[in-house]
Amino acid sequence: MTQTQQSREARLAEKLRENLRRRKVQARAITATGDSAPSSESGHKNESENESGGLPKPAPES
């Protein structure tokens, strides 16, 4: 393995550790407050979303 490959792998490993730490902090905050995550992360539908999960259709023009 070359020096640049080792350097790249070290950077990626550090980013993964940072991401893990950030996600743990978020999970602890959610658990502590009892709030649920946004619908895109938790898999639950938001009340404002329709069944397809998309934007509502505009009213037809006459």
C-alpha positions in Angstrom: 0.0 0.0 0.0 1.3 3.4 -0.9 1.6 6.4 1.4 -1.3 8.2 -0.3 -3.6 5.2 0.1 -2.8 5.0 3.8 -3.4 8.7 4.1 -6.7 8.4 2.4 -7.8 5.5 4.5 -6.8 7.3 7.7 -8.9 10.3 6.7 -11.9 8.2 5.8 -11.5 6.3 9.1 -11.5 9.6 11.0 -14.6 10.8 9.2 -16.4 7.6 10.0 -15.5 8.0 13.7 -16.7 11.6 13.7 -20.0 10.6 12.0 -20.5 7.8 14.6 -19.9 10.3 17.5 -22.3 12.7 16.0 -25.0 10.1 15.5 -24.6 8.9 19.1 -25.0 12.4 20.4 -28.2 12.8 18.3 -29.6 9.5 19.5 -28.9 10.4 23.1 -30.6 13.8 22.6 -33.7 12.1 21.1 -33.8 9.5 23.8 -33.4 12.2 26.6 -36.2 14.5 25.2 -38.5 11.8 24.0 -38.8 13.6 20.6 -39.0 11.6 17.5 -36.6 12.2 14.5 -37.9 13.8 11.3 -39.9 11.5 9.1 -37.0 11.1 6.6 -34.8 9.5 9.3 -37.3 7.6 11.5 -39.4 6.2 8.7 -42.6 7.7 10.2 -44.9 9.7 8.0 -45.2 13.4 8.8 -48.9 14.5 9.2 -48.4 17.0 6.4 -47.2 14.3 3.9 -49.7 12.5 1.7 -49.7 8.8 1.3 -47.2 8.8 -1.6 -44.8 10.9 0.4 -44.7 13.5 -2.3 -46.0 17.0 -2.7 -49.8 17.6 -3.0 -51.1 17.9 -6.5 -52.2 21.4 -7.6 -55.8 22.1 -8.2 -56.8 21.6 -11.9 -57.1 24.8 -13.9 -60.5 25.4 -15.6 
